Amino acid sequence: MKNDFQAVVVCGRNEQLKAQIEGLVALRRDRYRVLGYTTDMPDLMRAATVFVGKPGGLTSSECMAAGLPMVLIHPIPGQEVRNSDFLLEEGAAVRCNYQTTVGYKIDQLLAEPDRITRMAQSARRIGRPEAGPQIASEVLADQSPPLWITQAVQKSVHASSEAGIAAANLYAGRRVRTLVDAATGTSAGVITTDQLDSLLPSGAEA
């Protein structure tokens, strides 16, 4: 990289990784600060110029709330890829498909402060800083009956996420179906097609 930078590397509770990273940057401690588990992530995000990592749900939400541009690396198929697509489309992130291009992509960003400013503005625009309290308030106020979801549905949703397809597009027996209360029109439960077929009288159709 041609631009000056300081990187804060957060390793969480992985002490082996922390020791490995510390060994790699031992001669460049002026540029790298290596942390283990920390509760200072909100402050670190507010102080950072860019975030480098994976677009998990909470990480993406926190970056958007902090107005922090993201450099995305190897998103996991499923949720993280969809998060990545959204962040890229909204102008809040860039994506690195190869480890060899990470430094180059970050260097490009640091060389264009105006671009970083625009990305930060985009992140703030799509962020929801008070989402937690708002969701909690709405859930507590919701008087709807609980939705019944079977273990088979949870497995189907997991499988569809790994395959990068909608749960409704899985092969017939594992497709997800919603049971609706005919009297109220509200969703009452979610089951798989196999489970639904087992509940129906012989010869009946859903």
SVG drawing of the C-alpha trace seen along z (x, -y; Angstrom):
<svg xmlns="http://www.w3.org/2000/svg" viewBox="-63 -15 74 57">
<polyline fill="none" stroke="black" stroke-width="0.4" points="0.0,0.0 1.2,-3.5 -1.0,-5.4 -0.2,-5.6 -2.6,-3.6 -3.1,-2.2 -5.0,1.1 -6.8,2.4 -7.1,6.2 -9.8,7.6 -9.5,11.4 -12.2,11.9 -11.6,14.9 -9.3,16.7 -6.1,16.5 -4.2,18.6 -5.2,16.3 -4.2,13.2 -0.8,14.7 -0.3,15.5 -1.3,12.0 1.0,10.5 3.9,12.5 3.2,11.4 3.1,7.7 5.8,7.7 8.1,5.5 5.3,3.0 3.7,2.2 3.4,-1.4 0.8,-0.4 -1.0,2.5 -2.8,2.8 -4.0,6.4 -6.8,6.9 -8.5,10.0 -12.1,9.8 -13.2,6.2 -16.4,4.4 -15.2,1.3 -16.4,2.1 -18.9,-0.8 -16.1,-3.3 -13.7,-1.5 -16.2,-1.7 -16.9,-5.4 -13.2,-6.1 -12.4,-3.9 -12.2,-5.2 -13.2,-1.8 -14.2,1.6 -12.5,4.7 -14.2,8.1 -17.3,10.2 -20.8,8.8 -22.5,10.7 -25.9,9.4 -24.9,7.7 -21.6,6.4 -23.3,4.9 -26.0,3.3 -23.4,1.8 -21.4,0.4 -24.5,-1.1 -25.5,-2.6 -22.0,-4.1 -21.8,-5.3 -18.7,-3.2 -17.8,-2.1 -17.1,1.6 -14.4,3.5 -16.0,7.0 -14.0,10.2 -15.3,13.7 -19.0,13.4 -20.5,16.7 -23.1,17.9 -26.6,17.1 -27.2,14.3 -23.7,12.7 -23.8,12.7 -27.2,11.0 -26.0,8.5 -23.0,7.8 -25.2,7.3 -27.3,4.8 -24.3,2.8 -22.7,2.7 -25.9,1.6 -26.4,-1.2 -22.8,-2.4 -21.7,-1.7 -19.1,1.0 -16.5,2.4 -15.8,6.1 -12.5,8.0 -12.8,11.4 -9.2,12.3 -6.8,11.8 -4.2,10.4 -6.4,7.4 -7.3,6.4 -4.4,4.0 -5.0,2.5 -8.7,1.9 -8.1,0.3 -5.3,-1.8 -7.7,-3.1 -10.2,-4.1 -7.6,-5.9 -6.5,-7.8 -10.0,-9.1 -11.3,-10.8 -14.3,-12.2 -15.3,-8.6 -15.0,-7.5 -17.2,-10.4 -19.9,-9.4 -19.7,-5.8 -20.1,-6.9 -23.1,-9.0 -24.6,-6.0 -24.1,-3.8 -25.8,-6.3 -28.7,-6.7 -29.5,-3.0 -28.6,-2.5 -31.0,-2.2 -29.1,-3.3 -32.1,-2.8 -33.3,0.5 -32.8,2.5 -35.1,0.6 -37.6,0.1 -37.8,3.8 -38.1,4.7 -40.9,2.2 -42.8,3.5 -42.4,7.1 -43.6,6.4 -46.6,4.5 -47.5,7.3 -50.5,9.2 -50.5,11.8 -50.4,15.4 -47.0,17.1 -46.0,18.6 -45.3,22.4 -42.2,23.4 -41.1,27.0 -37.5,28.3 -37.8,29.6 -38.5,26.1 -35.5,24.8 -33.3,27.4 -34.9,26.5 -34.2,22.8 -30.6,23.6 -30.1,25.8 -31.6,23.2 -29.3,20.6 -26.2,22.7 -27.3,23.4 -28.1,19.8 -31.8,20.4 -35.2,19.6 -36.7,22.2 -39.7,22.3 -37.5,23.6 -36.1,26.7 -37.1,30.1 -40.8,30.8 -40.7,32.6 -38.5,29.9 -40.3,26.9 -41.6,24.5 -45.3,24.0 -47.3,21.6 -50.4,22.6 -53.0,19.8 -55.9,19.4 -59.0,19.3 -60.9,17.3 -58.4,14.4 -56.2,14.8 -53.1,14.7 -50.2,17.1 -50.4,19.9 -47.5,22.1 -44.7,23.0 -44.1,26.6 -42.5,28.5 -44.5,30.1 -43.7,33.6 -45.2,32.6 -48.2,31.1 -48.8,34.2 -48.7,36.3 -51.5,34.3 -53.8,34.5 -56.3,37.3 -55.2,39.8 -55.8,38.4 -56.4,34.8 -54.4,31.8 -53.1,28.8"/>
</svg>
